Amino acid sequence: MKLGVPKLDELLGDIEPGSTLLLFTVGDLGVDIFFNFLKANEERAMIFATPQIKRFLFDKRSITKAKFIVLGEEVSPENLFETTDIVRKLAKDSYIGVFFFQPLFLFHPVEVVQRFFAQLTEIALERRFILLAILDKRFLKEREIAGFEASATHVIEISETISGFAIVRGIRVKKFPSGVSGFYRLISGTERLPWVRPLDEGALVYLLVMLTMATAFWYFSLTLKRLERCLKGCKKVLGFHIIGLSLALLSLALWKFNYLSSLPPYIFHVGAITGSVLYIYPAVKSGWLRLEKELTAQITALLLAVPVFFPFISSNLEEITIFIAIFQSLVLMVIRWFYSMNMLTTFEKKNLRTAAWLIVLSGWLRLYQLTHGSACLYYTAFLSLFIPSVFLLYSAIVVYERISRWL
């Protein structure tokens, strides 16, 4: 029997009756592998699930011919021995048993669920049916994961790791009779795993933050363009801004979406920093930007995060650490430049000051996340960067509209 996923079938070969396949997921990632397989074999499938999962399989996956053992209806969640008795009576050769184990942790400690799983694997071997088990590994410790792996004949693992600004998802066969495999993101050629999206949510969040901030800077540039007749030094600003903003955005996009993977990452980092310097150069040359106490404190606080976290960051992320600190320091300078112009109300100035300190916070969170690799910290850091981007965009649009009415 095969799962119907080319790369996995190539690695696993034919799955013999009596085997136990254990899938360690991250949330809902990877469950489509089993759903597609289950749909193709639903007439001889036995599914242990909650009422909610049963409704989902009925309504969303059209799996209606399988035999369901519903937790809280056919069996009590407190009495797992009822389930083993039912499985022993119903299961037979060529049957497929699918178990969603996560709800059981609400009623039993991990050790009890492990013993229950071990009993099911023994029944599967005895009755010669294939057992498929699904577990979310985020809620288990390494030692607990090892306990489940020991009872299974095959272990498939879904991974989710942070690489720079990207969330990378992979799949590997962690245990099967022939050994182990490496991680795979693609199955073959351009064929993707069912759950791999062309653009994941991490990329969307990154894109949203960058476009919001770039739009705010563009409105600021248009404001200075409006003032070129009244304010000395504004005539050449727009040219520097167009070149700088385009170079920074292009560099960040190519780095994030890996279009030129043959080039080292520092090329894109240098491009983004160079673009930012070009954007801010007119302010420095004309004397519009001054290192006031608050700006100095913000940049110092941001740069201080580098020596704090640098010893704990892996060598391949050291360059990113320095880049984040320098790039966000330049963003702070642009915000201070905008703040120093006498076109803002008190409310708008408070918005910009809040935005600047939130950028400092996002820098610390981002570097802290690089030491832990947590997806939750990743999104929190970008949220703390998105909020000041919105504040900045609001102020830039309001000021542009105000100047347009005045001039």
N, C-alpha and C positions, 0 to 999 in steps of 0.2 A: 504494500500500500504506500502511496506517495501523497505529499501535502499539496502538490500542484503549484509549488513555487520553485522555479527552475534551479536557482542556486542552492537552495536548501535540499531539494531532491538529489542534486548532484553530490552533495556532501553526505546526506543521510542514507541514500540508497533506498531499498525497499524496507519499510517498517514492518517488522515481524509481529504477528499476534502475540500478546503477552507483554508487549513493550509499554513503557510509560514515558510520555513526552511531557516535560515540564517547561513551560514558557514563563520566563521572568520578564515582565513588562515594566514600562515607566508610564503610569496612567493608562490611557487607552492605546498607546503605541503598540503596534504589532498584532493586536487582536484580530485584525482583518485576515491574517494568515489562517487562523483557525476558523473564522466565520466562513470563508470561501470553501475551505475543506469540509466544514460541517454541512454546508448547503448541498454539496455534491454527494454527501453520504447520510442525509438526514433520516432516511427510512430505517437505518439500522443504528441510529444514534440514541444515546441515553444522556440527558443533560441535567446536571445538578446545579440549580441556580435559584436566585431570589425571584419573587413575582415581577419585579421591575425588569430584570434581565430577560425573563420569559416574554414579557410584553414587547421588549425591544427586539428580540429575535423574531417574534411573530410579525410585528408591524413594519420594522425596518429591513429585516433580512429575509422575510417570508419563509422562515423555517417553521413549518407547521406539522410535519409528519414525524418529528422526533418524539421520543418518550421523555417527559419531564419529571424530575423529582424536585418539587418546589419547596424550598426552605420556608417553614412556617405553615405549610399546607399539608403536603404528603408526609413530611417529617418535621420533628421538632428540632430547632437549632441547638437546644441544650443536650439532646440525646443523639449523639452521632452513631451509636450502635444500630439504631433503626435504619440508618442509611446503608451501613455495610450489609445488613441482612437483605435489604431490598436489592442492592447491587448484586449480591451473591445469587439471588433467585432469578433476576432478570437477565443478567449478563450471560452471553454465550459466545462461542467462537465467531469471529469476524465482526463482533459488535464494537462500537466506539463509545467510550464513556468520556464526557466532557465535564469538568468540575471547575467552577469559579470559587476559589477558596477565600477570597478577600473578606466576604461578609462574616465568615466564621470567627475572625479575630475580634469581632464585637462581643462574642459570647464565651470564647475560650482563650486561654494563654497559648502562646506559640507552641509550647511543648506538646499540648494536647492535639493541636492541628497537625503537627508533625507525625504523631503516632497514628492519627486517622489516615493521613496520606500514606504512611507505610503499610497500613492494613489494606488500603485500596490497591496498592501496587502488588501486594501478595495475591489478592483476589484476581487482579488482571492477569497475572502469570498463571494462576490456577485455572481460570475460566477461559484463558486464551483470547481475551479481548484487548483492544488498544485503549489505553487511558491517556487522555489529554488533560493537563492541569494548568491553570492560569493563576499567576501570583504577581502582585505589584511589589517589586523589590525595594521600593522607596521606604516601606514601612518595616523592613526587616534588617537586622544586623548581619554582618558577614558570617558570624558563627551560625546564626539561624538559617541563613541561605544555604550554608554547607550542609545542614541537617536535612533539608529537603532534597538537595542534590544527591545525597548519598542513597536515597531510595529510588531515584529515577534512573532509567536506562539511557534516556536522551535528555539533554538540557539545552534549551535555546534561550539566548540572552539578548534583550534589547538594551542598547546603551544610549545615553544622552549626555554629551560632554560639551564644555565650552571651549572653543578655540578662537582666541582673539575676540572679535565681536560676533562670531558665528556660533550657532548651536548645531552641533554635528550629531546626527543620529546614525546608529549602525546596528547590525545584527550579526551574531556569530553562533555557531554550534559549540557550546562550552563543554559538552560531554556527549559522546556516543561511542558505540563499540569500537570504531576505528581511530578514535582520538579526539582532537579538538581542531577548531578552525580559527582563522583570524576574523577581524570585523569586516563586514561588507556593507557598503552603502548602496551600491548598485548591484542588481542581480546579473545582468549581462548586457553589454552594449548600452543602449539608451533605455532599456527596460528598468523601471524603478520598482522598488518594493511598494506594495499597495498603500502603505502609510507614509511614504516619502513624498512631500509636496515640492513642486518646482520652486516655491518661495515660502520658507517656513515663517512662523510667527516672529522669531528672533530677527529675521531680516526685515520684516514689515515694521517692527517697532523701531529698528535702526533707521530705516528709510523715512518713517514718519518724523522722527526727531530731527534728522538732518535737513529734510525739506522744510520743516517748520522754521528752523533756525535760519536757513538760507533765505527763505522768503522774507523773514524779518530784516535781515541784513540788506536785502535788495530794496525793500521799502526805505530803509535808512539812506541808501545810496541815491534813490530817486528824490528824497527830501533834500539832500545836498545839491543835487542837480538843479532843483527849483531855486536854491539859494545862491547859485553861482553869480548872479548879477549883483547880489547884495553883500556877499561875504567873500572876502579876499582868499584866494587859494582853492576855491571850489571847482574851478574850470576843469582841471585835469583829474579830479577825484574819481569821476565815473569810469574813466578808462582803467585806472588802477583797480577799482572795485570789480569791474567786469572780468578782467584778467585774473585777479586774485580769487574771486568767488568761484569762477569756472574751474580754475586749476585745483582748488581745494575740494570742490564737489566731485570732480572727475577722479581725483586721487583716492578719495574715500570710497567712492562707488567701485572702482576697479579693485581696491583692496578687499572690500567687504564681500563682493560677489565673485571674486576669484577669477576674473576674466583673463588675466595675464599671469597665470600661476607659475610660469617659468621665471618671472622676475622676482627678486627677493623683496620681502615686505617693506624693507626700509626705503625703497624707491618711492613707494606710495606715501609713506610717512613724511619723507622729505618734501614731496609734492604738496601735501596738505599743509605743512608748516610754511612752505614758501608762499603758497597762495594766501594764507592768513597774514603773513608779513606784508605782502603786497597790498592787501586790503587796508591794513592799519598804517602803512607807510606815510600817506598824506597827512594823517593826524600828527604823527611824530615830527615830520618835516615842518609843518606849519605851526607847531607849538600848541595845538589844540588839546593834546593829551598830556596830562601831567601825572606823575606817580604820587598821588595824594595818599594820606595815611590809610584810608579805608582800602584803596586798591592795593597798596603795598601789603597790608595785612591779609587780604584775600589771596594774593599770589603766593605769599609766604606760607599760608596755611595749606594751600593746594600742593605746593612743591614739597612741603614737609612730609606729605604722605609717601613720597618716594623712598626716603631712607627708612621710614617706619616699616613698610611692607616689602622692600626690596630683598632683604635676606630670606624671606619666606616664599618668594616667587620663583618658579622653575626657570631655568636658563633660557628656554625658548620664548618666555614671555617678558623678559627683562626689557627688551626694546620697546614693546607695547606700553609698558609701565611709564617709561620716560616720555614716550610720544603723547600719551594721554595727559600727563602733567603739563607739558609745554603747550600743546594745542589748546587745552582749556584755559591756560593762562592768557593766551592771545585772545580768546573769546572774552575773557574778563576785561581786557583792555578795550575791546570794541564797545562793550556795554558801558564802560566808564566814559568813553568818548561821546557816546550818545547821551549819557546822563549829564555831561558837562555843558551841553548846548541849551541855551535859554529858550526852549520851546516846549517844555514839559510842565504839567501841573504838579502839585505836591503829590497827588495820588499816583501819577505816572512815575514820578521819581521813586516813590516807595516801592512800586512794582519792580523797577529795575534794580534797586538795592536788594530786594528779596531774591530776585532772579540770580544776581551775582553770588549771593551766599549759598543758594541752592546748587549752583554749579560747583562750588567748592565741596559741598556735601556729596554730590554725585561722583566727583573725582575720588574722594575717600572710599565711597561704597564700591566703585568700580575696581579700585586697586585691591580692596579687601576681598572682593569676589574672585579676583584672579588667584588669590591664595587658597580659596576653598572650592572653586569650580561649581558654585551653586546656581542653578537656573533661577531660583527665587531672588537671590541677590542681584543677578544679572538684570532682571526686569525692574527691580526696585531702583537700581542705579540709573537705568534709562528713564524711569518715571520721574526721578528727581532731576533729570536733564530735560525731560519733555515739558514739565511745568514752567521752568524759566523760559523755555523757548516760546511758549504760548504768551507769557507775560511780555516778552520782548516783541513778539509779533503784534500784539494788541497795541503797545505803545508806539511802535513804528507806523502802523496804519493810521492811528489817531493823529499823530504829528504830521504825517504826509497829507492827510485830508485837511488839517488845520492850515498848513502852509499853502496848500493849493487854493484855499478860500482867500487867504490874505494876499497872495501874489497872483 
